[in-house]
Amino acid sequence: MTEADIRAMLCRAMEAGAVVKVFDPAIRKMLLETGEDIEIASLGMDSLARMEFSIAIEVETGVSLTPDDLLTHNTVNQLVAFFLKL
């Protein structure tokens, strides 16, 4: 997967997790177009959103990333780097 593919997948996973901020045009642009880093904590994911986000990632990629694993990745760019290494 390319960086663009990973960013698009993360965006879809955030949509599946009902992360409201992903629908903000500025956040979406940062995520999909500019590659600017976004703090995961700033996205306002509650525990249910983190679970749905994790499930969506696993369904799409086959990679199990638990909600607790998400805590080890503070930013979107760290998640992108994680998937680029796979």
N, C-alpha and C positions, 0 to 999 in steps of 0.2 A: 504494500500500500504506500502511496505517496503521502506527503504531508497534507496536501489538499484533500485526499481521500479520507484521511484520519480526522481532519477537522470537520468534514461533512458528516462523518459517522458520529462524532461526538455531538454535533448539532442535532442530529436525528435522535440520539440517545437522550439528550436534554429535553427535546420535545416529548419523547415517550415518558420521561420522568416528570412532565408538567412543570418544568423549570420556566416560570413566567418570563424571566429576564431574557431568555433566548429569543423571544419574540420582539424585543426592543431593537429597532433598526440599527442603532449605534453598536450594541453588543454583537448583533449578528454580523455586522460589517467587520468588527474586530476579529471575530471568530473565523469567518469564512474568507474575507478578502485581504485584510491588512496583515493578519498574523500577529497582531499585537497580543501581548499576554494578558490574561484575565485571571484574577484570583478566584479560585473555586468558591471560597467562602463568600465572596461578593455576589454570587449568583443566587443566594438565598435558598439553597436546597435544604429541606427538612429531611428527616430520616426516611420517610416514605419516598421522597423524590430521589434520594441517593440510592435506595434499593431499586427503584424502577430504572434509573439511569444505569446501574450496574447490570441489571437483567438485560436491558436493551443492548448493551455492549457485548455481553456474552452471546446473545442470540445472533447478533450480526457478525461477530468475529470469531466466536468459539473460545475466546479468552475469558477466563473467570477472573473478574475483578470485583472483590467484595466491597461493600460500603466502607468497611474498615481500611481496605487497601487504598481507597480514595483519599483517606486522611494522610497518606504518605506522599501524595501528589498535591502540592499547594496551588498549582496554577495549571491552566489549560496547556501551556507550552511544555510543562513537565509531563503531562499525560501524553501529548503528541510525541515527545522524545521516548517515552516508555514504549509506545506502539511502533515507533520507527526501529527500535532495537530488536523487535520480535522477528 
